């Protein structure tokens, strides 16, 4: 699959090609003050730090990953 959208690291089987960073986000289901470092979820962010802009990633996802196709864009 090819995308330039953020996605959780736990759905990735393999990152085949592209530049990215990992960032940890607080799940939206937690109330302010209820979270800790352990509750943060690592996300893959497709971005080129050299070009300072988003970029495409080619990835192989696990079978349980849910992918939506919106007008040709994979989300």
RAPECOR-V49546 format. One record per residue. N is the residue number from 1. SS is DSSP state (A for helix, B for strand, O for the rest). OMEGA is omega as a letter, one per 30 degrees, with the letter a starting at -180 (* if undefined). NEAR is the number of other ideal C-beta (glycine too) atoms within 8 Angstrom. Layout:
{{N:SS:OMEGA:NEAR} {N:SS:OMEGA:NEAR}}
//
This chain:
{{1:O:l:8} {2:B:a:7} {3:B:l:12} {4:O:l:7} {5:O:l:8} {6:O:l:6} {7:B:a:11} {8:B:a:8} {9:A:a:10} {10:A:l:6} {11:A:a:9} {12:B:l:12} {13:B:a:6} {14:B:l:6} {15:B:a:10} {16:B:a:8} {17:B:l:5} {18:O:l:11} {19:O:a:9} {20:O:l:10} {21:B:l:6} {22:B:l:9} {23:B:a:7} {24:B:a:8} {25:B:l:7} {26:B:l:8} {27:O:a:9} {28:O:a:4} {29:O:a:3} {30:O:l:9} {31:O:l:4} {32:O:l:4} {33:O:a:4} {34:O:a:6} {35:O:l:8} {36:O:l:4} {37:A:a:5} {38:A:a:4} {39:A:a:10} {40:B:a:10} {41:B:l:11} {42:B:l:10} {43:B:l:12} {44:B:l:14} {45:B:a:9} {46:O:a:14} {47:B:l:10} {48:B:l:9} {49:O:l:7} {50:O:a:5} {51:O:a:6} {52:O:l:5} {53:B:l:6} {54:B:l:6} {55:O:l:11} {56:O:l:8} {57:B:l:15} {58:B:a:9} {59:B:l:15} {60:B:a:7} {61:B:l:10} {62:O:a:7} {63:O:a:4} {64:O:l:5} {65:O:l:8} {66:O:l:4} {67:O:l:8} {68:O:l:6} {69:B:a:8} {70:B:l:6} {71:O:l:4} {72:O:l:4} {73:B:l:8} {74:B:a:9} {75:O:*:8}}
//
